[in-house]
């Protein structure tokens, strides 16, 4: 009563019934989620940090402001504690002790390699505090984009990354777009009459931000090389190594720069709620950067920072009134938005 279907026809039927496009592998999907998640996280963190840090330096006179070195030292301690906490949650306390002994104490040469980026990160953080103390938001944002090119150059040198012409074009074009967005217009600048802004040293701020671009580019790529050359080692172990050295170097800078002032005024002189928020955001920043470096690369981190710069500029216009938007602001924003498809191919398909 029932006619049998030939094997060939049944196979054709089976193939045609499942001719829809196959789903992406779960590992590929999770990798994309990690990349985009890290991108969004560091964008938000950088935006809020720049705004709060600038506000914390503007709200009081230089003689009443907190010491940069102490804030950086506390943020490094917080980073260290956060990394230890995550490792304990992942492996239990006994597993944490075993991992620290095995990966840090029993491998002193590997641990010492982290000293280089740790020292540069500490210098970079101090330079950024100095820059945001002495520069207006627009000049700071534009000049710091120099680090995108520096990062790409160090990526080519240290990681042997062969960047295509399209990648170089995207880097320079995005940088040009952000410069257009940030380009200050003297006629539209809002000048405050406060003594703090009148006494800002533009030269000190510019030198600080340029030096920070070099330290950021080299230390970021160097740390990326260390992370990806020892994939078996936990990201949090690397961060514990990094923050341990950063705590040491930042404490050394306290002794060098502010020891006498701390003896007379106190370690927490000038601290308020905004200062503690800056410290927390600064601590989260190092962890966010490590996640981006682990699951993407430093060029992606540069683009994420670029997006956050546009956002922080908009908020600066609304709340700080550092400058008023001009035609170049809108043209630069349009240019950056138009690069979305190019950047997707460059960053996720290369």
Secondary structure as UniProt FT lines:
FT   HELIX           7..17
FT   HELIX           26..58
FT   TURN            62..64
FT   HELIX           68..100
FT   HELIX           101..105
FT   HELIX           108..134
FT   HELIX           137..144
FT   HELIX           146..158
FT   HELIX           165..182
FT   TURN            186..188
FT   HELIX           195..198
FT   HELIX           202..229
FT   TURN            231..232
FT   HELIX           235..257
FT   HELIX           259..265
FT   TURN            267..270
FT   HELIX           273..295
FT   HELIX           298..315
FT   HELIX           316..320
FT   HELIX           327..338
FT   HELIX           340..348
//
